[in-house]
């Protein structure tokens, strides 16, 4: 049997506006290697790093950006499909295909590009518009993927309107609170 010992720091963070009690557990497994567990309101996120330089895992978490940590701790996407806006987004795109839209000059190009002018006849645009009015897109557009492909093209899912993901924003707020607690703890230790 092999037994190893590691150094564990547990922080309980309370009185954060809009958040329940946060538990942060930092475990330094060995030099340059550690893991973190964050928990708030029954939801937990964890990660392990094996290349932190000379920092402890708490120092490492305190020094990294919230976005990096959120992406490392969770598979949540920063933005999600805005299901309520799929219909209006599709209608706007139909208008662009009918009327065209201008792409401004970039990087020294002297002329602008006009894209989509006349790609749809008035009759085709009206038919698509009517289909969009009657369509049920579901949460992510896949319920009417044939229609969206005709409007946006083969990779239509990249054109769908998005909105901030509330789960990602929640995790971001938890990470921010943990980092502030780590800074506060470091300042108190420096004063002692």
C-alpha distance (Angstrom), angle and dihedral (degrees) to the residues before:
residue distance angle dihedral
X1 . . .
X2 3.79 . .
X3 3.79 122.3 .
X4 3.78 124.4 -169.6
X5 3.76 130.8 -174.4
X6 3.77 127.0 -145.6
X7 3.77 135.9 -176.4
X8 3.81 114.5 -109.6
X9 3.80 128.1 -170.2
X10 3.79 119.2 -170.4
X11 3.79 121.6 -167.2
X12 3.79 124.2 -170.2
X13 3.78 110.3 -159.9
X14 3.81 119.0 -164.4
X15 3.79 138.7 169.4
X16 3.79 95.1 42.2
X17 3.82 107.3 151.3
X18 3.80 111.3 -110.3
X19 3.82 95.0 5.1
X20 3.79 134.6 92.9
X21 3.80 121.4 -129.8
X22 3.81 111.6 -53.4
X23 3.79 122.8 -146.9
X24 3.80 116.7 -160.6
X25 3.79 119.9 -173.6
X26 3.80 119.2 -170.1
X27 3.80 118.0 -170.7
X28 3.80 121.6 -172.0
X29 3.79 102.9 -157.1
X30 3.80 96.1 -179.1
X31 3.80 135.9 -35.1
X32 3.83 110.9 -46.0
X33 3.81 91.5 5.9
X34 3.78 131.7 91.6
X35 3.76 148.6 129.5
X36 3.77 137.8 -135.0
X37 3.80 133.5 -153.6
X38 3.80 120.4 -165.9
X39 3.80 120.9 -171.3
X40 3.79 131.1 -178.2
X41 3.81 128.6 164.0
X42 3.80 93.6 -12.9
X43 3.80 95.7 -50.5
X44 3.80 117.5 110.7
X45 3.79 134.4 -169.1
X46 3.79 126.2 -170.4
X47 3.77 139.6 -179.3
X48 3.78 140.4 171.3
X49 3.79 129.0 -146.1
X50 3.76 127.4 -164.2
X51 3.79 100.1 -178.6
X52 3.80 110.6 51.9
X53 3.77 98.9 134.6
X54 3.79 113.9 -132.4
X55 3.81 94.4 -30.4
X56 3.77 128.5 109.4
X57 3.79 114.3 -119.0
X58 3.83 90.0 -104.9
X59 3.81 91.1 52.6
X60 3.79 89.9 46.5
X61 3.83 93.2 50.9
X62 3.80 89.7 46.3
X63 3.80 91.9 53.3
X64 3.81 100.4 46.3
X65 3.82 126.3 86.2
X66 3.78 118.6 -98.2
X67 3.80 90.1 -122.8
X68 3.82 93.0 54.5
X69 3.80 91.1 48.4
X70 3.82 93.9 46.0
X71 3.79 90.9 51.7
X72 3.81 91.8 46.4
X73 3.81 95.7 45.4
X74 3.79 97.3 45.1
X75 3.78 144.4 23.9
X76 3.80 90.6 -136.2
X77 3.78 113.0 129.3
X78 3.79 118.6 -128.1
X79 3.81 91.3 -129.3
X80 3.79 131.2 29.4
X81 3.80 133.1 -165.0
X82 3.79 111.4 -78.9
X83 3.81 97.4 -134.6
X84 3.81 92.9 -172.6
X85 3.81 90.6 58.0
X86 3.82 100.5 46.5
X87 3.81 92.5 92.5
X88 3.82 95.2 49.2
X89 3.83 91.1 42.5
X90 3.81 90.5 53.3
X91 3.80 90.9 48.3
X92 3.82 91.8 50.4
X93 3.79 89.6 51.4
X94 3.81 91.7 50.4
X95 3.81 88.0 55.0
X96 3.82 90.3 50.0
X97 3.79 91.0 51.2
X98 3.79 90.7 49.5
X99 3.82 98.9 41.3
X100 3.78 101.0 23.4
X101 3.76 128.6 -130.8
X102 3.78 133.9 -124.2
X103 3.79 125.7 -117.9
X104 3.84 107.9 -158.0
X105 3.79 122.0 -127.2
X106 3.80 113.2 -84.7
X107 3.78 132.0 -167.4
X108 3.78 99.9 3.4
X109 3.80 97.7 -44.2
X110 3.75 107.7 146.9
X111 3.77 100.7 -149.2
X112 3.75 134.3 50.7
X113 3.77 123.9 -125.9
X114 3.77 121.8 -122.6
X115 3.76 108.7 -154.0
X116 3.77 129.8 -170.3
X117 3.79 98.9 11.3
X118 3.75 106.6 158.4
X119 3.80 96.5 -9.1
X120 3.81 86.8 135.0
X121 3.74 128.0 41.4
X122 3.79 117.6 -132.2
X123 3.81 89.7 -104.5
X124 3.84 93.2 50.2
X125 3.80 91.3 47.2
X126 3.81 91.5 50.0
X127 3.82 91.7 48.3
X128 3.83 91.8 50.9
X129 3.81 90.7 44.7
X130 3.81 90.7 53.7
X131 3.81 91.8 47.7
X132 3.81 90.1 51.4
X133 3.81 89.9 50.7
X134 3.82 90.7 56.7
X135 3.82 98.8 36.4
X136 3.78 125.8 108.6
X137 3.81 108.1 -147.6
X138 3.80 101.6 -177.5
X139 3.79 121.3 -149.6
X140 3.78 96.8 -47.5
X141 3.79 108.7 19.1
X142 3.79 97.0 -102.7
X143 3.81 92.1 113.0
X144 3.83 88.0 71.0
X145 3.80 100.5 25.6
X146 3.83 94.4 139.2
X147 3.80 90.9 58.2
X148 3.81 93.3 44.5
X149 3.81 90.5 49.6
X150 3.81 90.1 54.3
X151 3.80 90.4 50.8
X152 3.82 103.4 38.3
X153 3.80 103.1 21.7
X154 3.80 135.0 -118.0
X155 3.81 96.6 -37.8
X156 3.79 94.9 43.1
X157 3.82 94.8 150.1
X158 3.83 90.3 72.6
X159 3.81 89.6 59.5
X160 3.80 97.5 54.3
X161 3.80 117.8 113.7
X162 3.79 114.8 -104.3
X163 3.77 138.5 -159.8
X164 3.81 133.3 -165.6
X165 3.81 113.2 -75.7
X166 3.83 108.5 -117.9
X167 3.84 91.7 -151.8
X168 3.81 90.9 54.2
X169 3.82 91.2 46.9
X170 3.81 89.8 50.0
X171 3.81 91.9 52.5
X172 3.81 89.2 45.7
X173 3.84 89.7 55.3
X174 3.82 91.0 48.5
X175 3.82 91.2 50.9
X176 3.81 91.4 48.0
X177 3.82 90.3 52.2
X178 3.82 91.4 48.4
X179 3.80 91.8 49.9
X180 3.81 91.1 49.0
X181 3.81 89.6 49.9
X182 3.81 90.1 50.7
X183 3.82 90.6 51.1
X184 3.79 91.2 47.9
X185 3.81 90.4 49.0
X186 3.81 91.0 49.0
X187 3.82 91.6 50.4
X188 3.83 91.7 49.8
X189 3.81 90.6 48.9
X190 3.81 91.0 50.3
X191 3.82 91.1 52.0
X192 3.82 93.4 50.2
